[in-house]
Amino acid sequence: MISLDEAVTAQLETHGERFEVLVDPDAALAIKRGEFDGELEDVIAAEDVFENASRGDRPAESALEEVFETTDPLEIIPEVIERGEIQITAEQRREMQEQKRKNLITRITRNAVNPQMDNAPHPPERIESALEEAGFQVDPMEPVEGQVDEALDELRPVIPIRFEEVTLAVSLPAEYAGSAQAKVRQFGDLEREEWQADGSWVGVLTFPAGLQNDFYDLVNEHTSGEAETRVVKDKDDLNTR
């Protein structure tokens, strides 16, 4: 379950009755769109249906039976969300907007590069500043994924930017290969790997170009800076030797 501070109220008025449930805002939106695939118990603040959630008042069981043909809260809660309205306070709206703004900046930073600087990653501060300059407003009631393309359209007149993937070949010395390769292989899509005769490990990975610096930091951390990396320009040539 989530805390009451994290929850919003979904409210349904029907048959002369009012029904309210307390739910995570993002999960509520996903349920309304038919896109929720998690566990309901994980995204509600109470396994209960209220007449007035702020006072803790509950509707009569007869009202639940009449409207929903059940008194089971776990069956009723999704229906209240789907058929009802999601109520959020101004403070909750501000908090949701700020959280989604941060998530949007992180998502763009992880995937975007500067094509005028040899596809170097954009730092988060640059993305944040450019969004402010472009006047882009994050919609707190929409998923971040659905706002990325619109944000990019607003950013392009402000900074050179595009989404890009990078393919890197990395060679780990034998001294570090055993432990380091397990960390490295999880960083992106492993295109190819090969153990060399001297015990070293060579792998080719593809991941969002904005994560290049994070990848170099990871590799250096686990090999004391002794690994070798190179950018694979042509993915059709993935020879690791």
Secondary structure, 3 states (H helix, E strand, C coil): CCCHHHCEEEEEEECCEEEEEEECHHHHHHHHHCCCCCCHHHCECCCCCECECCCCECCCHHHHHHHHCCCCHHHHHHHHHHHCEEECCHHHHHHHHHHHHHHHHHHHHHHEEEHHHCCEECCHHHHHHHHHHHCCCCCCCCCCHHHHHHHHHHHCCCCCCEECEEEEEEEECHHHHHHHHHHHHCCCEEEEEEECCCCCEEEEEEEEHHHHHHHHHHHHHHHCCCCEEEECCCCCCCCCC
